[in-house]
Amino acid sequence: MSKLRLAFAGTPDFAAQHLAGLIDSPHELIAVLTQPDRPAGRGKKDRPSPVKVLAQEHQLTVLQPPSLRHPEALAAIAELQLDVLIVVAYGLILPQNVLDLPRYGCLNVHGSLLPRWRGAAPIQRAVEAGDQESGVTIMLMDAGLDTGPMLAHGPCAITAQTSSGDLYEQLAGIGPTLLLEVLKDLPSRLATATIQDDQQANYAAKINKGEALINWSEPAAVIARRIRAFNPAPGCYTFLEELRLKLWAAQPTAHSSGGLSGSIVANNDRGITVRCGDGAIMLETLQMPGSKAMQASDLLRGHSELFAPGKRFATEANT
């Protein structure tokens, strides 16, 4: 296929990795859309998105409309006379009049094997649910939430050790190559697009920080998956005495039943074993307040009394 006139819309690092693939492609990248600079860091100074930083490094035109519903934003995109708009984790809703502007429409790179997980947090929800497979879907956008026809899938495995951070990196490696394959023969891909089965769809709701507080009465398998799903953000946490601890890695483990959920039943170089509502879990990587994440074996060298059998994790500080 001949060279396409593209624009790219995205904001976080995941999107920037896809933008990098387009910069090195044979297509004509006309402009980049990203969200306005946001306050960040301790000083709360406005900080550009990873997509803006990369775009400026390559002297690309950057547009940062606060909304795509404003006539000025619509006019600016119309002036680009695009063949296609690529959207990756942009964070702004594209109204129908924007979706209709490019010659071939707007393509979205979505971090799930659609229609499995639609919505804001498909990567975390796949890990949390115990899915054994995830992947990237390239779809033609419509007015619905991740409901458009699918042009390509790029699958990958989720193991019992995969965190959301791990899966994020896998998908960021798959997406750019898959996107370029689709663009290479876009009219044919569009003509053979697959309509999604709505009956197979689940909503991947945005992560609420309150979900990260561990409820030790839940089954061990559920808790272990949530710890992996919320790593690196927002990070699961619990309380031990007056301390708020973050939990970064854990696995269900065999242990005799009985006793109160949240109770520490053993600790050794492999981890700290805790009773759950069903079964037990071994905490492998933890983080003390004001410290860095540490392997349980290292943490126990200085805090063995704190994690002694019989101590109990809780959902609030015991002061």
C-alpha positions as CSV (number, residue, x, y, z in Angstrom):
1,M,0.0,0.0,0.0
2,S,1.2,3.6,-0.7
3,K,2.3,5.9,2.1
4,L,-0.5,7.0,4.5
5,R,-1.0,10.4,6.0
6,L,-1.2,9.7,9.7
7,A,-1.8,11.5,12.9
8,F,-1.3,9.9,16.3
9,A,-3.3,10.5,19.5
10,G,-1.9,9.1,22.8
11,T,-0.5,10.2,26.2
12,P,1.4,7.7,28.5
13,D,4.6,5.7,27.9
14,F,2.6,2.8,26.4
15,A,1.4,5.1,23.7
16,A,4.9,6.6,23.2
17,Q,6.3,3.2,22.4
18,H,3.7,2.9,19.6
19,L,4.5,6.4,18.4
20,A,8.2,5.5,18.1
21,G,7.2,2.7,15.7
22,L,5.3,5.1,13.5
23,I,8.1,7.6,13.5
24,D,10.4,4.9,12.0
25,S,7.7,3.7,9.5
26,P,7.4,4.7,5.8
27,H,4.2,6.6,6.5
28,E,3.8,10.3,6.7
29,L,3.2,11.4,10.3
30,I,1.6,14.8,10.1
31,A,0.8,15.6,13.8
32,V,0.6,14.2,17.3
33,L,-2.3,14.8,19.7
34,T,-1.8,14.4,23.4
35,Q,-3.4,15.6,26.6
36,P,-2.5,19.0,28.0
37,D,0.5,19.1,30.4
38,R,-0.5,18.1,33.9
39,P,1.0,19.0,37.4
40,A,3.2,16.2,38.6
41,G,6.0,15.5,41.1
42,R,6.6,17.1,44.4
43,G,6.6,20.6,43.0
44,K,3.4,19.9,41.1
45,K,4.8,21.7,38.1
46,D,3.2,21.1,34.7
47,R,4.8,18.1,33.0
48,P,4.5,17.0,29.4
49,S,3.3,13.5,28.6
50,P,5.7,10.9,27.4
51,V,4.1,11.2,23.9
52,K,4.7,14.9,23.8
53,V,8.3,14.5,24.9
54,L,9.0,12.0,22.1
55,A,7.1,14.1,19.5
56,Q,9.1,17.2,20.3
57,E,12.4,15.2,20.1
58,H,11.5,14.5,16.5
59,Q,10.2,18.0,15.7
60,L,6.6,16.8,15.2
61,T,3.6,19.1,15.4
62,V,1.9,18.7,18.7
63,L,-1.7,19.5,19.4
64,Q,-3.0,19.5,23.0
65,P,-6.8,20.3,22.9
66,P,-8.5,19.9,26.4
67,S,-11.4,18.4,24.5
68,L,-12.2,17.2,21.0
69,R,-15.7,18.5,21.3
70,H,-14.6,22.1,20.7
71,P,-15.1,23.4,17.1
72,E,-11.4,24.6,17.2
73,A,-10.2,21.1,17.8
74,L,-12.4,19.6,15.1
75,A,-11.2,22.2,12.6
76,A,-7.5,21.6,13.5
77,I,-7.9,17.9,12.8
78,A,-9.9,18.4,9.6
79,E,-7.1,20.6,8.3
80,L,-4.7,17.7,8.5
81,Q,-6.5,15.8,5.7
82,L,-5.7,12.4,7.3
83,D,-5.9,9.0,5.8
84,V,-6.1,7.5,9.3
85,L,-5.8,8.6,13.0
86,I,-4.0,6.2,15.3
87,V,-5.3,6.2,18.9
88,V,-3.4,4.6,21.8
89,A,-4.3,5.3,25.4
90,Y,-5.2,8.9,24.5
91,G,-7.6,9.5,27.4
92,L,-10.0,11.8,25.6
93,I,-13.3,10.7,24.0
94,L,-13.4,11.0,20.2
95,P,-16.9,12.2,19.2
96,Q,-18.4,10.9,16.0
97,N,-17.6,14.0,13.9
98,V,-13.9,13.4,14.7
99,L,-14.2,9.6,14.0
100,D,-15.6,10.5,10.6
101,L,-12.8,12.8,9.5
102,P,-9.9,10.5,8.4
103,R,-10.3,8.8,5.0
104,Y,-10.1,5.3,6.5
105,G,-11.3,6.2,10.0
106,C,-9.6,6.0,13.4
107,L,-7.7,2.9,14.5
108,N,-7.3,2.0,18.2
109,V,-4.6,-0.2,19.8
110,H,-6.2,-1.8,22.8
111,G,-4.4,-3.9,25.5
112,S,-6.8,-6.8,25.5
113,L,-7.9,-9.6,23.2
114,L,-11.3,-8.0,22.5
115,P,-14.0,-8.4,23.3
116,R,-12.7,-10.0,26.5
117,W,-11.9,-6.7,28.4
118,R,-13.3,-3.3,27.3
119,G,-12.7,-0.2,29.2
120,A,-9.9,1.7,31.1
121,A,-7.9,-1.1,32.8
122,P,-7.8,-4.2,30.6
123,I,-4.3,-5.2,31.6
124,Q,-4.9,-5.1,35.4
125,R,-8.3,-6.8,35.1
126,A,-6.9,-9.6,33.0
127,V,-4.3,-10.4,35.6
128,E,-6.7,-10.0,38.5
129,A,-9.3,-12.4,36.9
130,G,-6.7,-15.1,36.4
131,D,-6.8,-15.0,32.6
132,Q,-4.1,-17.3,31.0
133,E,-3.9,-15.2,27.9
134,S,-4.0,-11.5,26.9
135,G,-2.9,-9.6,23.9
136,V,-3.3,-6.5,21.7
137,T,-6.3,-5.8,19.4
138,I,-6.2,-3.3,16.5
139,M,-9.8,-2.1,15.9
140,L,-11.6,0.4,13.9
141,M,-13.1,2.9,16.3
142,D,-16.9,3.6,16.6
143,A,-18.9,5.6,19.0
144,G,-19.0,2.8,21.6
145,L,-16.5,1.9,24.3
146,D,-14.0,-0.4,22.6
147,T,-16.8,-1.9,20.5
148,G,-15.5,-1.4,17.0
149,P,-14.7,-4.1,14.3
150,M,-11.4,-5.9,14.9
151,L,-8.6,-5.9,12.3
152,A,-5.9,-7.9,14.1
153,H,-5.1,-9.8,17.3
154,G,-1.6,-10.3,18.8
155,P,-1.8,-12.8,21.7
156,C,0.6,-13.5,24.6
157,A,0.5,-15.7,27.7
158,I,-0.2,-14.7,31.3
159,T,1.6,-17.0,33.8
160,A,1.2,-17.3,37.6
161,Q,4.1,-14.9,38.0
162,T,3.0,-12.2,35.5
163,S,2.4,-8.8,37.0
164,S,0.5,-6.0,35.3
165,G,3.9,-4.4,34.8
166,D,5.2,-7.5,33.1
167,L,2.1,-7.8,30.9
168,Y,2.3,-4.1,30.0
169,E,5.8,-4.5,28.7
170,Q,4.8,-7.6,26.6
171,L,1.9,-5.8,25.0
172,A,4.0,-2.7,24.4
173,G,6.3,-4.9,22.4
174,I,3.5,-6.6,20.4
175,G,1.4,-3.5,19.6
176,P,3.7,-1.4,17.4
177,T,4.6,-4.3,15.1
178,L,1.0,-5.5,14.8
179,L,-0.1,-1.9,14.0
180,L,2.4,-1.6,11.2
181,E,1.3,-4.9,9.7
182,V,-2.3,-3.6,9.7
183,L,-1.3,-0.3,8.0
184,K,0.7,-2.2,5.3
185,D,-2.6,-3.4,3.8
186,L,-5.3,-1.3,5.5
187,P,-8.1,-1.4,2.9
188,S,-7.9,-5.3,2.9
189,R,-7.9,-5.4,6.7
190,L,-10.9,-3.1,6.8
191,A,-12.8,-5.2,4.3
192,T,-12.3,-8.4,6.3
193,A,-12.8,-6.9,9.8
194,T,-14.5,-9.0,12.5
195,I,-17.5,-7.8,14.4
196,Q,-17.2,-8.2,18.1
197,D,-19.5,-10.6,20.1
198,D,-20.9,-8.4,22.8
199,Q,-21.9,-11.5,24.8
200,Q,-18.2,-12.2,25.4
201,A,-17.4,-8.7,26.6
202,N,-16.5,-7.6,30.2
203,Y,-16.0,-4.1,31.5
204,A,-12.5,-3.4,32.8
205,A,-13.3,-0.6,35.2
206,K,-10.7,1.9,36.2
207,I,-8.7,0.9,39.3
208,N,-10.1,2.3,42.5
209,K,-7.3,2.8,45.1
210,G,-9.7,1.4,47.7
211,E,-9.5,-2.0,45.9
212,A,-5.8,-2.2,46.8
213,L,-6.4,-2.7,50.5
214,I,-6.1,-6.4,51.1
215,N,-9.1,-8.2,52.6
216,W,-7.5,-11.3,54.2
217,S,-10.9,-13.1,54.4
218,E,-10.8,-13.6,50.6
219,P,-9.3,-16.8,49.1
220,A,-5.5,-16.9,48.8
221,A,-5.7,-17.3,45.0
222,V,-7.7,-14.1,44.7
223,I,-5.4,-12.1,46.9
224,A,-2.3,-13.3,45.0
225,R,-3.8,-12.3,41.7
226,R,-4.8,-8.9,43.0
227,I,-1.2,-8.2,44.3
228,R,0.2,-9.0,40.8
229,A,-2.6,-7.1,39.1
230,F,-1.9,-3.9,41.1
231,N,1.9,-4.1,40.6
232,P,3.2,-1.5,39.8
233,A,0.2,0.7,40.4
234,P,-1.5,1.4,42.7
235,G,0.2,-1.3,44.8
236,C,-1.7,-3.5,47.2
237,Y,-1.3,-2.7,50.9
238,T,-2.1,-3.9,54.4
239,F,-1.5,-3.0,58.0
240,L,0.7,-4.7,60.7
241,E,0.4,-3.0,64.1
242,E,0.8,0.7,63.3
243,L,2.6,0.2,60.0
244,R,1.2,0.4,56.4
245,L,3.0,-2.1,54.3
246,K,2.9,-2.5,50.5
247,L,2.8,-6.0,49.0
248,W,4.5,-6.5,45.6
249,A,4.7,-10.3,45.0
250,A,3.0,-13.3,46.5
251,Q,1.9,-16.9,45.7
252,P,-0.7,-19.2,47.2
253,T,0.9,-21.9,49.2
254,A,-0.2,-25.1,50.9
255,H,-0.7,-24.8,54.7
256,S,-2.9,-26.4,57.3
257,S,-6.3,-24.8,57.6
258,G,-7.8,-23.0,60.6
259,G,-7.0,-19.9,62.5
260,L,-7.8,-16.2,61.9
261,S,-7.4,-14.8,58.4
262,G,-4.5,-12.4,58.2
263,S,-2.5,-14.3,60.8
264,I,1.2,-15.0,60.1
265,V,1.7,-18.8,60.5
266,A,5.4,-19.1,59.3
267,N,8.3,-17.1,58.0
268,N,11.6,-18.2,56.3
269,D,13.9,-17.4,53.5
270,R,11.2,-18.1,50.9
271,G,8.6,-15.8,52.4
272,I,6.0,-14.9,55.0
273,T,3.0,-17.3,55.1
274,V,-0.3,-15.8,56.0
275,R,-3.7,-17.4,56.5
276,C,-6.5,-16.3,54.1
277,G,-10.2,-16.9,54.0
278,D,-9.5,-20.0,51.9
279,G,-5.9,-21.4,52.0
280,A,-2.7,-19.4,52.7
281,I,-0.5,-17.1,50.8
282,M,3.3,-16.6,50.9
283,L,4.4,-13.0,50.7
284,E,7.6,-12.8,48.7
285,T,8.2,-9.0,48.2
286,L,7.1,-6.3,50.7
287,Q,7.8,-2.7,51.3
288,M,8.1,-1.0,54.7
289,P,7.0,2.7,55.1
290,G,9.8,5.0,53.9
291,S,11.8,2.1,52.5
292,K,12.3,0.3,49.2
293,A,10.7,-2.9,48.2
294,M,12.6,-5.9,49.6
295,Q,12.6,-9.7,49.4
296,A,11.0,-11.2,52.4
297,S,14.2,-12.9,53.4
298,D,16.1,-9.6,53.5
299,L,13.2,-7.9,55.4
300,L,13.2,-10.6,58.0
301,R,16.9,-10.1,58.8
302,G,16.0,-6.8,60.4
303,H,12.4,-7.2,61.4
304,S,11.9,-10.9,62.4
305,E,10.0,-10.0,65.5
306,L,7.5,-7.8,63.6
307,F,6.7,-10.8,61.3
308,A,6.7,-13.5,63.9
309,P,4.1,-16.2,63.7
310,G,1.0,-15.2,65.6
311,K,1.1,-11.6,64.4
312,R,-1.9,-10.6,62.3
313,F,-2.3,-8.3,59.3
314,A,-5.3,-6.0,59.4
315,T,-7.3,-3.6,57.3
316,E,-6.5,-0.6,59.5
317,A,-3.6,0.5,61.7
318,N,-3.6,-0.7,65.3
319,T,-2.4,2.3,67.2
